[in-house]
Amino acid sequence: MRHWLPGERLAFGWRLPSFKPDQATEVDIRFEAIGAETRVTVEHRGWDAIPQKHAARHGFELMLFQRRLAEHWRGLLKRMQTGL
């Protein structure tokens, strides 16, 4: 774990077993109170160091892959919000 500030921030390294030793990404999650709700912001960075041909990128160019990854995170967060 790279950062842990309860109620504020969680950051950790993320990698697949198929990544080379020098390949890794980082997930940075921030929590912000907005009235009675909490805004959750997720950044999953470091994908520019993972080759386009790697299975984790599904062959997508970086910009398209980042859009797809954002859709994935939005879906995960939505399911958490609804409790599914």
Backbone as a chain_set.jsonl record, in Angstrom:
{"seq": "MRHWLPGERLAFGWRLPSFKPDQATEVDIRFEAIGAETRVTVEHRGWDAIPQKHAARHGFELMLFQRRLAEHWRGLLKRMQTGL", "coords": {"N": [[0.849, -1.158, 0.0], [0.624, 2.159, -0.872], [-0.329, 4.636, 0.002], [-2.386, 5.467, 2.74], [-4.888, 7.048, 4.085], [-7.265, 7.092, 6.205], [-10.629, 7.532, 5.292], [-9.962, 9.498, 3.499], [-7.95, 8.924, 1.475], [-6.697, 6.259, -0.546], [-4.096, 4.512, -1.902], [-2.489, 2.291, -4.093], [-0.213, -0.1, -5.531], [-0.77, -1.837, -8.591], [-0.8, -4.778, -10.429], [-0.634, -7.25, -12.994], [-0.049, -10.807, -12.986], [1.222, -11.411, -15.357], [2.676, -9.181, -16.028], [5.849, -7.69, -16.683], [8.729, -7.574, -14.488], [9.378, -4.826, -14.157], [7.053, -3.538, -14.759], [4.138, -1.929, -13.769], [1.086, -0.599, -12.438], [-0.743, 2.102, -10.893], [-3.282, 2.541, -8.533], [-5.257, 5.094, -7.397], [-7.328, 6.256, -5.011], [-9.65, 8.6, -3.955], [-11.538, 10.159, -1.398], [-14.199, 12.328, -0.818], [-16.129, 14.36, 1.175], [-19.337, 15.427, 0.397], [-21.747, 17.217, 1.342], [-24.205, 15.12, 2.608], [-23.257, 12.995, 1.256], [-20.64, 11.071, -0.394], [-18.018, 11.803, -2.519], [-16.297, 9.8, -4.734], [-13.246, 9.436, -6.192], [-11.402, 7.924, -8.688], [-8.244, 7.166, -9.886], [-6.442, 5.415, -12.2], [-3.455, 4.875, -13.027], [-0.467, 4.746, -15.115], [-0.559, 3.116, -17.241], [0.602, 3.787, -19.621], [3.091, 2.707, -19.602], [2.726, 0.099, -20.133], [2.849, -2.125, -22.753], [1.015, -1.776, -25.836], [0.419, -4.186, -27.07], [0.231, -5.954, -24.989], [-1.727, -8.351, -23.234], [-3.373, -7.287, -21.238], [-4.058, -4.791, -22.132], [-5.609, -5.307, -24.269], [-4.971, -4.816, -26.903], [-5.673, -2.223, -27.514], [-5.148, 1.199, -28.454], [-3.569, 3.673, -26.388], [-5.249, 5.933, -25.601], [-7.875, 5.084, -26.235], [-7.937, 2.743, -24.713], [-7.745, 3.844, -22.126], [-10.191, 5.17, -21.978], [-11.941, 2.971, -22.057], [-11.137, 1.703, -19.695], [-11.917, 3.637, -17.84], [-14.685, 3.445, -18.153], [-15.032, 0.893, -17.122], [-14.254, 1.276, -14.39], [-16.246, 3.144, -13.656], [-18.517, 1.526, -13.864], [-17.954, -0.407, -11.856], [-17.965, 1.236, -9.566], [-20.587, 2.179, -9.665], [-22.033, -0.183, -9.203], [-21.233, -0.631, -6.586], [-22.422, 1.541, -5.367], [-25.128, 0.997, -5.644], [-25.29, -1.324, -4.33], [-25.116, -3.787, -5.566]], "CA": [[0.0, 0.0, 0.0], [1.468, 3.351, -0.988], [-0.903, 5.683, 0.856], [-3.625, 5.112, 3.422], [-5.385, 8.088, 4.978], [-8.666, 6.676, 6.37], [-11.659, 8.509, 4.968], [-9.473, 10.485, 2.539], [-7.202, 8.431, 0.317], [-6.095, 4.932, -0.593], [-3.325, 4.341, -3.138], [-1.741, 1.033, -4.076], [0.276, -0.598, -6.809], [-1.588, -2.9, -9.176], [-0.125, -5.428, -11.554], [-1.038, -8.606, -13.344], [1.078, -11.747, -12.948], [1.909, -11.431, -16.651], [3.502, -7.989, -16.197], [7.277, -7.852, -16.447], [9.07, -7.041, -13.16], [9.41, -3.359, -14.119], [5.753, -3.02, -15.168], [3.131, -1.831, -12.71], [0.221, 0.57, -12.497], [-1.11, 2.551, -9.559], [-4.673, 2.939, -8.328], [-5.325, 6.145, -6.377], [-8.749, 6.489, -4.726], [-9.841, 9.706, -3.015], [-12.893, 10.281, -0.857], [-14.473, 13.716, -0.465], [-17.491, 14.563, 1.681], [-20.145, 16.428, -0.298], [-23.003, 17.156, 2.1], [-24.414, 13.812, 3.235], [-22.741, 11.972, 0.345], [-19.194, 11.023, -0.571], [-17.517, 11.709, -3.893], [-15.175, 8.878, -4.847], [-12.488, 9.675, -7.422], [-10.43, 6.855, -8.925], [-7.273, 7.309, -10.967], [-5.669, 4.192, -12.404], [-2.445, 5.392, -13.948], [0.722, 3.95, -15.383], [-0.798, 2.235, -18.383], [1.473, 4.155, -20.741], [4.285, 1.851, -19.516], [2.328, -1.264, -20.522], [2.76, -2.131, -24.22], [-0.301, -1.941, -26.453], [0.225, -5.596, -27.425], [0.035, -6.773, -23.786], [-3.111, -8.826, -23.116], [-4.133, -6.414, -20.335], [-4.538, -3.625, -22.891], [-6.513, -5.823, -25.307], [-4.585, -4.293, -28.209], [-6.179, -0.868, -27.714], [-4.264, 2.341, -28.303], [-3.653, 4.159, -25.013], [-6.404, 6.793, -25.351], [-9.077, 4.253, -26.248], [-7.871, 1.866, -23.546], [-8.058, 4.631, -20.936], [-11.653, 5.369, -21.977], [-12.553, 1.697, -21.676], [-10.839, 1.493, -18.284], [-12.782, 4.562, -17.102], [-16.023, 2.834, -18.167], [-14.959, -0.238, -16.192], [-14.279, 1.811, -13.022], [-17.583, 3.71, -13.414], [-19.415, 0.394, -13.639], [-17.676, -0.957, -10.533], [-18.431, 2.19, -8.545], [-22.06, 2.205, -9.725], [-22.508, -1.378, -8.524], [-21.028, -0.421, -5.15], [-23.399, 2.536, -4.938], [-26.447, 0.378, -5.594], [-25.205, -2.521, -3.5], [-25.229, -5.026, -6.375]], "C": [[0.906, 1.236, 0.0], [0.983, 4.492, -0.097], [-2.179, 5.153, 1.487], [-3.93, 6.214, 4.42], [-6.872, 7.796, 5.151], [-9.657, 7.823, 6.142], [-11.24, 9.538, 3.939], [-8.868, 9.877, 1.278], [-6.678, 7.027, 0.543], [-5.368, 4.837, -1.929], [-2.494, 3.071, -3.011], [-1.284, 0.687, -5.478], [-0.608, -1.738, -7.286], [-0.847, -3.461, -10.374], [-0.721, -6.809, -11.783], [0.17, -9.524, -13.234], [1.877, -11.763, -14.253], [2.718, -10.164, -16.922], [4.967, -8.362, -15.967], [7.601, -7.212, -15.098], [9.043, -5.513, -13.069], [8.083, -2.726, -14.531], [4.784, -3.045, -13.996], [2.27, -0.607, -12.983], [-0.097, 0.965, -11.056], [-2.567, 2.975, -9.555], [-4.672, 3.924, -7.163], [-6.799, 6.505, -6.198], [-8.849, 7.577, -3.662], [-11.312, 9.801, -2.642], [-13.089, 11.721, -0.391], [-15.926, 13.841, -0.025], [-18.149, 15.704, 0.919], [-21.523, 16.375, 0.356], [-23.091, 15.815, 2.809], [-23.865, 12.671, 2.38], [-21.217, 12.031, 0.289], [-18.867, 10.914, -2.045], [-16.299, 10.797, -3.858], [-14.522, 9.121, -6.204], [-11.424, 8.593, -7.541], [-9.544, 7.251, -10.095], [-6.49, 6.005, -11.026], [-4.639, 4.529, -13.473], [-1.267, 4.43, -14.108], [0.582, 3.053, -16.595], [0.063, 2.581, -19.594], [2.758, 3.33, -20.743], [3.987, 0.402, -19.913], [2.127, -1.277, -22.039], [1.343, -2.399, -24.728], [-0.584, -3.412, -26.748], [0.019, -6.5, -26.204], [-1.45, -7.128, -23.667], [-3.969, -7.92, -22.239], [-4.705, -5.204, -21.056], [-5.431, -4.033, -24.046], [-6.215, -5.253, -26.687], [-5.028, -2.867, -28.472], [-5.053, 0.161, -27.627], [-4.541, 2.956, -26.932], [-4.919, 4.974, -24.743], [-7.698, 5.987, -25.301], [-9.085, 3.313, -25.04], [-8.243, 2.622, -22.281], [-9.564, 4.921, -20.848], [-12.369, 4.099, -21.532], [-12.336, 1.403, -20.195], [-11.706, 2.399, -17.407], [-14.21, 4.008, -17.041], [-16.085, 1.674, -17.177], [-15.063, 0.256, -14.746], [-15.645, 2.417, -12.701], [-18.589, 2.608, -13.123], [-19.219, -0.219, -12.262], [-18.22, -0.05, -9.431], [-19.953, 2.258, -8.515], [-22.634, 0.994, -8.993], [-22.317, -1.274, -7.012], [-22.081, 0.534, -4.586], [-24.778, 1.899, -4.756], [-26.459, -0.893, -4.766], [-25.354, -3.819, -4.254], [-23.931, -5.782, -6.377]], "O": [[1.844, 1.326, 0.792], [1.785, 5.223, 0.483], [-2.962, 4.466, 0.832], [-3.302, 6.301, 5.475], [-7.673, 8.218, 4.316], [-9.538, 8.908, 6.711], [-12.052, 10.371, 3.535], [-9.219, 10.257, 0.16], [-6.276, 6.653, 1.644], [-5.972, 5.059, -2.978], [-1.881, 2.806, -1.977], [-1.872, 1.113, -6.472], [-1.132, -2.509, -6.482], [-0.338, -2.723, -11.217], [-1.244, -7.44, -10.864], [1.304, -9.065, -13.375], [3.064, -12.089, -14.256], [3.387, -10.079, -17.952], [5.278, -9.237, -15.16], [6.826, -6.388, -14.611], [8.72, -4.964, -12.016], [7.994, -1.503, -14.642], [4.634, -4.062, -13.318], [2.692, 0.312, -13.684], [0.241, 0.245, -10.116], [-3.029, 3.676, -10.456], [-4.154, 3.631, -6.086], [-7.439, 7.001, -7.125], [-8.22, 7.492, -2.607], [-12.201, 9.557, -3.458], [-12.259, 12.268, 0.335], [-16.84, 13.472, -0.762], [-17.598, 16.799, 0.809], [-22.368, 15.572, -0.04], [-22.17, 15.417, 3.522], [-23.996, 11.503, 2.748], [-20.595, 12.929, 0.855], [-19.378, 10.035, -2.74], [-15.386, 10.992, -3.056], [-15.177, 9.022, -7.242], [-10.642, 8.371, -6.616], [-10.033, 7.624, -11.161], [-5.943, 5.55, -10.021], [-4.923, 4.473, -14.669], [-1.1, 3.465, -13.363], [1.504, 2.311, -16.936], [0.232, 1.757, -20.493], [3.443, 3.254, -21.763], [4.899, -0.419, -20.013], [1.312, -0.511, -22.554], [0.58, -3.15, -24.121], [-1.738, -3.835, -26.678], [-0.327, -7.672, -26.353], [-2.319, -6.308, -23.962], [-5.171, -7.798, -22.474], [-5.724, -4.653, -20.638], [-5.964, -3.167, -24.74], [-7.096, -5.208, -27.545], [-4.782, -2.345, -29.559], [-4.126, 0.016, -26.831], [-5.627, 2.778, -26.379], [-5.6, 4.727, -23.748], [-8.523, 6.193, -24.411], [-10.127, 3.113, -24.416], [-8.981, 2.099, -21.445], [-10.135, 4.915, -19.758], [-13.295, 4.153, -20.722], [-13.238, 0.912, -19.517], [-12.176, 1.976, -16.351], [-14.867, 4.091, -16.003], [-17.083, 1.501, -16.477], [-15.855, -0.269, -13.964], [-16.155, 2.231, -11.597], [-19.424, 2.748, -12.229], [-20.192, -0.521, -11.571], [-18.855, -0.516, -8.484], [-20.544, 2.383, -7.442], [-23.607, 1.121, -8.249], [-23.143, -1.769, -6.245], [-22.565, 0.352, -3.469], [-25.503, 2.231, -3.818], [-27.518, -1.475, -4.528], [-25.682, -4.847, -3.663], [-23.834, -6.84, -6.998]]}, "num_chains": 1, "name": "protein.A"}
